[in-house]
Structures are given as structure tokens and as C-alpha cells.
């Protein structure tokens, strides 16, 4: 399982969510870098759906749908449901 993080092709700055211009250097060229997992920074439930804030190894933090239970500091695997990040303990 992997999730793709946009990385600037000019300065290697990773970012999420995707942007038109690199926040670091202003370039418009991107490449995708796959991340397999991350660490839960925080988790909560809203309307019966569990969500987690996940810090990726590349640095960007993303909000993902959480399938299963995971506490702060737990390692999770990342995947995508279309463009929506999905985390699995």
C-alpha cells in the first residue's frame, strides 16, 4: 500500500495537499513520491467515521480516514481511495 506525495522537481520540497506552485521555490514542476506509512499525530471520530492526522516520513502531515483503531504515536500504513488518504494500523 502506498500514498503519493507531490515533491517539487526543482528543490525536492514535499507538500500536501497538492499545490500549483512550490511553496519553497515557486516552481511548477512536480513528481510523485510514494510513502508506505506514517505516524498518527492525533485521531478522532466524526459522525461515525474515524479520522487521523498522520505525519509522513517525507514531512507533510495529512488527514486520513482511519480504518481500525490507532492511538497517538502508532504506525499506520497509507493508501488512497481516489484522492482521499486512508490509514490502516
N, C-alpha and C positions, 0 to 999 in steps of 0.2 A: 504494500500500500504506500502511496506517495501523494504529496500535495505539491503543486508547483508555485514557487515564489518568484515574482519578477525581480531580476537583477540587472542593473544598468550595465550595458555592454561596454561603456566607456570607463566608468570608475569603479565598477563592481559593487555598488551600493545596493543592498537588498531592500525591497519595500513591499508593504502590503497594507491596504488594498492596492491594486494596480493603479498607476497614475500615467498621465500623458507625458509629463516631464520628470526627470530625475530630480528629487529634492536636494541632492548633494551637488550635482554639476550642471543640471539643466538639459542634459542630453535627452534625445527621443528614442534611442535605440535600446531595446530590451532583449534579454534572453531568459529562458525559464530554468530555474534550478530546483530540482526535486528534493524535498525533505520527507523523511520517513516518519518522523515523530517530533515530539516536543515535551515540555513540562507544564503541567497545569499550574497557573498562577492563581486562579480563582475559579470557582464553579458555583452555579446557582440553578434554580428551576423557575421557569416562567410558563404559565398555562399548561403545565404537564410536560413541558419539554425541557430537558436538561441542556445547559449550555456551559461552556468553559472558555476562559481566556487562556490561551496556550502560547508560551514563548518557544519559538522555533530555534534550532541550532544556528541559523543564519542571523538571528537577532529580532526580526519583526515579530510582534505579538498579534495574534489573530483571535477572533471569537469564532468558536466552532460548536456545532451541535455535538453533544456528548452522548454516545451510545454506551450505557453502562454507568457504573459509579466510579468516580475518581476524586481523590482529595487533593488539596494543595500540595504541590511537590511531586505528585505522581507522574510517571512517564506514560505517555499515550502515543498511539500510532495515529498518523494523519492520512486521510484520504479525502476525496471530493465527491460530492453529489452535485454534479454540474459544476457550478462555480462556488458552491457552499462548502466550506471546510467541515469535515466530520472527524471527531476524535474518538478513539476506542482504547480503553485501558488494556 
